[in-house]
Amino acid sequence: MATHTALQNKWYKHIQAWKQSNLTQKAYCEQHNLKTNQLSYWYRKFEHADVPQAATLAP
């Protein structure tokens, strides 16, 4: 099972890629085999935080 930090890193990268893609959440998720509700959840989570510490520590 992935650690919380690994999950944060994974979703932070997806959020950044989605923002740069100019795609809708639905289109991005379809291309990357993700669930739209999960992308929305993590987007809201990161939106209310500064930069997630886990994402800044990732190699």
Secondary structure as GFF3:
##gff-version 3
##sequence-region A 1 59
A	DSSP	alpha_helix	4	21	.	.	.	ID=ss1
A	DSSP	alpha_helix	25	32	.	.	.	ID=ss2
A	DSSP	alpha_helix	36	47	.	.	.	ID=ss3
A	DSSP	alpha_helix	53	57	.	.	.	ID=ss4
###
